[in-house]
């Protein structure tokens, strides 16, 4: 399951069970959204003196990679792009096969023979259908993990990966049972307006899942520890950033994720809502970046926190989902009017109509992804700007520090050095690293005597 978060590193939306696309479309293509994060201290700042063993002394003038690494990044990026579009095509084929083989009517008959209670029918029908789809799509997921391991991004073993896949499916089944039950109860009562009422019913479920994610769901896949416990000196440094912004992010909202157990990638993110809201820094980020560079990454994540990007993403995504549900409603009626008998589907309120809805939501979600990604790139750019503003003056040459952080991100994550404009529009939840580095090196309102937009001079 992909839980929305605002992240520092570029990422593609993880492939999820089509059923929960109704919820995940609210955030998956946004954030990315995803995962999601007076006087300033001078050169005598403690954090400015703290150095990491990997201190990069080479001046960054633009995002660039060594020749061999450049070629590797291009190959890896292209393979990811192909996998993304091929995965979508295969997902559509899988749903068409489920319909052609009339598997949903078969599962519906099993459920209806077993019990007359509608909720129990959903308990039988939904997991079987979702498992069928997940197993048929498993080759694409396996190849995706193999690709990540082959290029040295992931170090997660296959046993651990299969365990995570199984937990992912289990969570999808639990959520799927309730969503399917609610969906078809609403369709039976309002066959013409179910798209609106289901949208209204799904929103509180989504908020509840996001609220639970940091404390219940995320720990099922990764280990977390309070950052104060693992690295109190870094917390002291990060509190300088918090103080510079005039904000209150207590240390108990800062966490370390043991990402190094599964990946070499670097990242940080902000997640949760209300009392579960928190900033998470991967241990790989701390290992591979200096303290000032980590402070900039934290400043980026704090930008998401301060600028309420999670809430804005939820509102944007909710409105997008409403549009997609309405278009999906019209498309399902049109499709069933022509193919229902051939697929063994009795009516729109038949359990067996679910693959038709999933098919259209998958297609519509795919074509809506550039809209969500455009919004995501906008708020990620704002977070970059906030990070630059909030760390200005906390350590020497903060612009160069930010550029070095982006350079490390690109080298470790094999970020595409020169993405095609179409790929950027369709897939990139963050601005390309070349643009981020250029912005970091050129953004300087202070030199022009102007006041920063987000972090006012103190």
C-alpha positions in Angstrom: 0.0 0.0 0.0 1.3 3.4 -0.8 0.6 5.9 1.9 0.9 9.6 0.9 3.8 11.6 2.0 5.8 14.6 0.7 9.3 13.4 -0.1 12.7 15.0 -0.8 13.8 12.4 -3.4 12.0 11.9 -6.8 9.9 8.8 -7.0 7.3 7.2 -9.1 4.0 6.2 -7.6 4.2 2.6 -6.4 1.9 0.2 -8.2 -1.0 -0.7 -6.0 -4.1 -2.8 -6.1 -6.5 -1.2 -8.5 -9.3 -1.3 -6.0 -7.7 1.3 -3.7 -6.8 3.5 -6.7 -10.0 5.4 -5.7 -8.1 6.4 -2.5 -4.5 6.4 -3.8 -5.3 8.6 -6.8 -5.8 11.3 -4.2 -2.1 11.2 -3.5 -0.1 8.8 -5.5 0.4 11.0 -8.5 0.6 14.2 -6.5 3.3 13.9 -4.2 4.1 11.8 -4.8 3.2 13.1 -3.2 3.9 10.9 -1.9 6.0 8.6 0.3 6.8 13.2 1.4 9.5 17.4 3.7 15.9 37.9 13.3 19.6 37.0 13.2 20.8 33.8 11.6 23.7 31.8 13.0 27.0 32.7 11.4 30.1 30.7 10.6 30.7 29.9 14.2 27.6 27.8 14.3 28.2 24.3 15.8 26.4 22.8 12.8 28.7 24.6 10.3 31.7 23.0 11.9 30.2 19.4 12.0 31.4 17.4 9.0 30.7 14.0 7.7 33.4 11.7 6.3 31.9 12.1 2.9 32.4 15.9 2.7 32.3 16.9 -0.9 34.9 19.6 -1.6 34.3 20.0 -5.3 32.3 23.0 -6.3 29.0 22.2 -7.9 28.2 24.4 -11.0 25.5 22.2 -12.5 24.1 18.7 -12.0 26.5 16.3 -13.6 27.7 12.7 -13.2 30.9 11.0 -14.0 30.9 9.3 -17.4 30.3 5.7 -16.3 27.7 6.8 -13.7 26.0 9.0 -16.3 25.6 6.1 -18.7 24.3 3.9 -15.8 21.8 6.6 -14.7 20.5 6.9 -18.3 20.0 3.1 -18.7 18.4 2.8 -15.3 16.0 5.7 -15.9 15.0 4.4 -19.3 14.4 1.0 -17.9 12.1 2.6 -15.2 10.2 4.5 -17.8 9.6 1.4 -19.9 8.6 -0.5 -16.8 6.1 2.2 -15.8 4.3 2.2 -19.2 4.6 -1.5 -19.7 3.2 -2.0 -16.2 0.2 0.1 -17.0 -0.4 -1.8 -20.2 -0.1 -5.1 -18.5 -2.5 -4.0 -15.7 -5.1 -3.2 -18.3 -4.6 -6.5 -20.0 -4.9 -8.3 -16.7 -8.3 -6.7 -16.0 -9.5 -7.5 -19.5 -8.4 -11.1 -19.0 -10.3 -11.3 -15.7 -13.4 -10.0 -17.6 -12.9 -12.3 -20.6 -12.4 -15.4 -18.4 -15.5 -14.4 -16.4 -13.6 -14.8 -13.1 -15.6 -12.1 -11.2 -18.9 -13.8 -11.9 -17.4 -17.1 -10.7 -16.2 -15.5 -7.5 -19.6 -13.7 -7.1 -21.4 -17.1 -7.3 -19.1 -18.6 -4.7 -19.8 -15.7 -2.3 -23.6 -15.7 -2.9 -23.8 -19.5 -2.4 -21.8 -19.2 0.8 -23.9 -16.6 2.6 -26.8 -14.2 2.1 -25.2 -11.5 4.2 -23.8 -8.8 1.9 -20.8 -7.9 4.1 -19.7 -11.5 4.3 -20.1 -11.8 0.6 -17.7 -8.9 0.3 -15.3 -10.7 2.7 -15.2 -13.6 0.3 -15.4 -11.9 -3.0 -13.0 -8.9 -2.6 -9.9 -10.7 -1.4 -10.2 -13.5 -4.0 -10.5 -11.0 -6.8 -7.8 -8.7 -5.5 -5.4 -11.7 -5.0 -6.1 -12.9 -8.6 -5.2 -9.5 -10.0 -2.1 -9.2 -7.7 -0.8 -12.6 -8.7 -1.3 -11.9 -12.4 0.6 -8.6 -12.0 3.3 -10.1 -9.9 5.8 -10.6 -12.8 5.9 -6.8 -13.3 6.5 -6.3 -9.6 9.2 -8.9 -9.5 11.0 -7.4 -12.5 10.8 -3.9 -10.9 12.5 -5.2 -7.7 15.1 -7.1 -9.8 15.8 -3.9 -11.7 16.4 -2.0 -8.5 18.7 -4.7 -7.1 20.6 -5.0 -10.4 21.4 -1.3 -10.4 22.4 -1.2 -6.8 19.5 0.9 -5.5 17.8 -1.8 -3.5 19.7 -4.3 -1.3 16.5 -6.0 0.0 16.6 -9.8 -0.3 13.9 -11.7 -2.1 12.6 -13.3 1.1 12.1 -9.8 2.7 10.6 -8.5 -0.5 8.1 -11.3 -0.7 7.2 -10.7 2.9 6.6 -7.0 2.2 4.5 -7.9 -0.9 2.4 -10.3 1.2 1.9 -7.6 3.9 1.0 -5.1 1.2 -1.6 -7.5 -0.2 -3.0 -8.2 3.3 -3.5 -4.5 3.9 -5.1 -4.1 0.5 -7.5 -7.0 1.3 -8.6 -5.4 4.6 -9.2 -2.0 3.0 -10.6 -3.6 -0.1 -13.3 -5.5 1.8 -14.7 -2.4 3.4 -14.4 -0.3 0.3 -16.2 -2.9 -1.9 -18.9 -3.4 0.7 -19.5 0.4 1.0 -19.3 0.9 -2.7 -21.9 -1.7 -3.6 -24.2 -0.7 -0.7 -24.2 2.8 -2.1 -24.7 1.6 -5.7 -27.8 -0.4 -4.7 -29.3 2.6 -2.9 -28.3 5.3 -5.5 -27.4 3.8 -8.9 -27.2 7.2 -10.5 -25.3 9.2 -7.9 -23.1 6.5 -6.2 -20.0 8.2 -7.5 -20.6 11.3 -5.4 -21.8 9.4 -2.2 -18.9 6.9 -2.4 -16.5 9.8 -2.8 -17.9 11.4 0.4 -17.7 8.0 2.2 -14.1 7.3 1.1 -12.7 10.7 2.3 -12.9 10.0 6.0 -11.5 6.5 5.4 -8.6 8.0 3.6 -7.9 10.5 6.4 -8.1 7.7 9.0 -5.6 5.6 7.0 -3.2 8.5 6.6 -3.5 9.2 10.4 -2.6 5.6 11.2 0.1 5.2 8.7 3.1 6.6 10.7 2.3 4.6 13.8 0.6 1.4 12.5 1.4 0.8 8.8 4.9 2.2 8.2 6.5 0.2 11.1 5.3 -3.0 9.4 7.7 -2.3 6.5 10.6 -0.4 8.1 12.1 0.2 11.6 11.8 3.7 13.1 13.6 5.2 16.1 13.4 8.7 17.6 16.1 10.8 16.1 16.8 12.2 19.6 17.8 8.7 20.7 20.0 7.8 17.7 21.6 11.1 16.9 21.1 13.9 19.5 23.7 16.1 18.0 21.9 16.1 14.7 18.6 17.0 16.5 20.4 20.0 18.0 21.5 21.0 14.5 18.0 20.6 13.1 16.5 22.6 16.0 18.6 25.5 14.6 16.6 25.2 11.4 13.3 25.1 13.3 14.3 28.1 15.4 15.4 30.0 12.3 11.8 29.4 10.9 10.2 30.5 14.1 8.3 27.2 14.1 7.7 24.5 16.7 8.6 21.0 15.6 9.5 19.2 18.8 12.2 16.5 18.8 9.5 13.8 19.4 8.2 14.6 15.9 11.6 13.8 14.3 12.3 10.1 13.5 15.1 8.0 11.9 14.1 5.3 9.4 16.5 2.3 9.1 16.4 2.5 5.3 19.9 1.0 5.0 18.4 -2.4 5.8 16.7 -2.4 2.4 18.1 0.3 0.1 21.1 2.4 -0.7 18.9 5.3 -1.7 18.7 8.6 0.3 15.5 10.4 1.2 13.5 12.1 3.9 9.8 12.8 4.1 6.9 14.3 6.1 3.9 12.1 6.7 0.8 11.8 8.8 -1.8 14.4 9.9 -2.7 15.9 13.2 -1.1 14.3 16.1 0.6 11.7 13.9 2.4 14.2 11.7 6.1 13.8 11.7 9.4 14.3 9.8 11.4 11.2 8.9 15.0 11.2 7.8 16.5 8.0 6.4 19.7 6.7 8.0 21.2 6.5 4.5 20.8 10.3 4.2 22.7 10.8 7.4 25.4 8.4 6.4 26.0 9.9 2.9 25.5 13.6 3.6 27.2 16.2 5.8 25.3 17.8 8.7 24.7 21.0 6.7 23.4 19.0 3.7 21.1 17.1 6.0 19.9 20.4 7.5 19.0 21.5 4.0 17.1 18.3 3.4 15.3 18.7 6.7 14.5 22.3 5.7 12.9 21.0 2.5 10.8 18.6 4.6 9.9 21.3 7.1 8.7 23.3 4.1 6.1 20.7 3.5 5.3 20.7 7.2 5.0 24.5 7.5 3.3 25.2 4.1 0.6 22.5 4.8 1.4 20.6 1.6 -0.1 17.3 2.9 -3.5 19.0 3.5 -3.3 20.9 0.2 -2.4 17.7 -1.6 -5.4 16.0 0.0 -7.8 18.7 -1.2 -6.3 18.7 -4.7 -6.4 14.9 -4.9 -9.9 14.7 -3.5 -11.2 17.0 -6.2 -9.3 15.1 -8.9 -10.7 11.8 -7.5 -14.2 13.2 -7.7 -13.8 14.1 -11.3 -12.3 10.6 -12.1 -15.1 8.8 -10.2 -17.8 10.7 -12.2 -16.1 10.0 -15.5 -15.6 6.4 -14.4 -19.3 6.2 -13.5 -20.3 7.3 -17.0 -17.8 4.9 -18.6 -19.0 1.9 -16.6 -22.6 2.5 -17.6 -21.5 2.8 -21.3 -19.4 -0.4 -21.1 -22.0 -2.5 -19.3 -24.6 -1.4 -21.8 -22.5 -3.1 -24.5 -20.6 -6.0 -22.8 -22.4 -7.0 -19.6 -24.0 -10.2 -20.9 -20.8 -11.4 -22.6 -18.9 -11.0 -19.3 -21.6 -12.5 -17.2 -22.4 -9.3 -15.3 -26.0 -8.9 -14.3 -26.1 -5.1 -13.6 -24.0 -2.3 -12.2 -24.8 -3.3 -8.6 -23.5 -6.8 -9.3 -20.3 -7.7 -7.4 -19.0 -8.9 -10.8 -19.0 -5.4 -12.2 -16.0 -4.4 -10.1 -13.3 -5.3 -12.6 -15.1 -2.9 -15.1 -14.8 -0.1 -12.6 -11.2 -1.0 -11.8 -10.4 -1.0 -15.5 -11.7 2.5 -16.1 -10.2 3.9 -12.9 -6.8 2.4 -13.9 -7.1 4.0 -17.4 -8.4 7.4 -16.1 -5.8 7.5 -13.3 -3.0 6.9 -15.8 -4.1 9.7 -18.1 -4.7 12.0 -15.1 -1.2 11.4 -13.7 0.3 14.4 -15.5 -2.1 16.7 -13.7 -1.2 15.3 -10.3 2.5 15.3 -11.1 2.3 19.0 -12.2 0.8 19.9 -8.8 3.4 17.8 -7.1 6.3 19.4 -8.9 4.9 22.8 -7.9 4.8 22.0 -4.1 8.2 20.3 -4.3 9.7 23.4 -5.9 8.2 25.4 -3.0 9.8 23.0 -0.5 13.2 23.5 -2.2 12.7 27.2 -2.0 11.7 27.0 1.6 14.8 24.8 2.4 17.1 27.4 0.8 15.5 30.3 2.7 15.4 28.6 6.1 19.0 27.5 6.0 20.4 30.7 4.6 23.1 32.0 7.0 23.1 28.9 9.2 26.3 27.7 7.6 28.7 29.1 5.0 27.7 29.0 1.3 24.3 27.5 1.9 23.5 27.5 -1.9 26.5 25.3 -2.6 25.5 23.0 0.3 22.0 22.6 -1.2 23.5 21.9 -4.7 25.8 19.3 -3.1 22.9 17.6 -1.4 21.1 17.3 -4.8 24.3 16.0 -6.4 24.6 13.2 -3.8 20.9 12.4 -4.3 21.5 12.1 -8.1 24.6 10.0 -7.7 23.1 7.6 -5.2 19.6 7.3 -6.8 20.9 7.4 -10.4 18.6 10.3 -11.3 18.1 10.9 -15.0 20.6 13.7 -16.0 18.5 14.9 -18.9 14.9 13.6 -18.9 12.7 14.0 -22.0 10.1 16.8 -21.6 7.3 14.3 -22.1 8.8 12.0 -19.4 9.1 15.0 -17.1 5.4 16.0 -17.6 4.1 12.4 -17.3 6.2 10.9 -14.6 8.2 13.3 -12.5 6.7 14.1 -9.2 9.7 16.5 -8.5 11.5 18.9 -10.8 14.4 17.2 -12.6 17.6 17.4 -10.5 19.2 19.6 -13.1 16.5 22.2 -12.5 16.8 21.8 -8.8 20.5 22.4 -8.8 20.3 25.4 -11.0 17.6 26.9 -8.8 19.7 26.3 -5.7 22.7 28.0 -7.2 20.8 31.0 -8.6 18.1 31.7 -6.0 19.4 34.7 -4.0 16.8 37.3 -3.1 19.1 38.6 -0.3 21.7 39.8 -2.8 19.0 41.8 -4.5 17.9 43.4 -1.3 14.6 41.5 -1.4 12.8 39.7 1.4 12.4 35.9 0.9 8.9 34.7 0.2 8.4 32.1 2.9 11.0 32.7 5.7 11.0 36.4 6.5 14.2 38.0 7.7 14.5 37.9 11.5 
